[in-house]
C-alpha cells in the first residue's frame, strides 16, 4: 500500500491511496489523514483509483475522517472508486453516506 498527499490551495488536500486498504493498512491511512487535518487542511479529497479493495476497517477510517472533518467545519470527498471498491460501498450503503466523484478534478471543484 502507498499513500501520497498533494497539497492544494487553501484548505484542500488530496490523499492518494494505492493498494489494498485492509485491517493492516487502515491504521496507516488513518494516521496520514489525521496528520493532514492537524496540519490545517480541512477539505480533503481521497483518491481511491489505485485501490482495488477496502475492508470494514478501511470503511471505518473513512467514516471517522468524515466525522473529524465535520467537527472542524471541513468536508470529505472521495473519487476514483474502482469497480470492486464501488461494489463494497454499494453493499455497505455508503454511496448514500459519502460524496463520491469520478475524478479528482470534479471532487475539488465541488468544494466551491
Beta strands, then each sheet from edge to edge (+ up, - down):
strand 1: 2-7
strand 2: 12-18
strand 3: 43-50
strand 4: 75-79
strand 5: 100-101
sheet 1: 1+ 2- 3- 4- 5-
end
